[in-house]
Amino acid sequence: MSGGLPLLLLGGFLLGGAWSVWQLDAESGGRTGPQVAFAVILLVAAVLASAAGVLRLV
């Protein structure tokens, strides 16, 4: 296995985690600063892992 597919799967997993953290308190009044920071960090990690996976597949 070239390593591209596991990186794409990791990117999808991190993207799902970012979405889950972002939606955690959406209906109860708002998001806290650390919650937003953690969601952004997970989103950046997901984008980097997905981009690395695509580049390894190419």
Residue pairs with C-beta under 8 A, 6 or more apart in sequence:
2 56
2 57
3 53
3 56
4 53
4 54
4 55
4 56
4 57
5 53
5 57
6 53
7 49
7 50
7 52
7 53
7 56
8 49
8 50
8 53
8 54
8 57
9 53
10 49
10 53
11 46
11 47
11 48
11 49
11 50
11 51
11 53
12 46
12 50
13 46
14 42
14 43
14 45
14 46
14 49
15 42
15 43
15 46
15 50
17 42
17 46
18 39
18 40
18 42
18 43
18 46
21 35
21 38
21 39
21 42
22 31
22 35
22 36
22 39
24 31
24 35
25 31
25 32
25 35
31 39
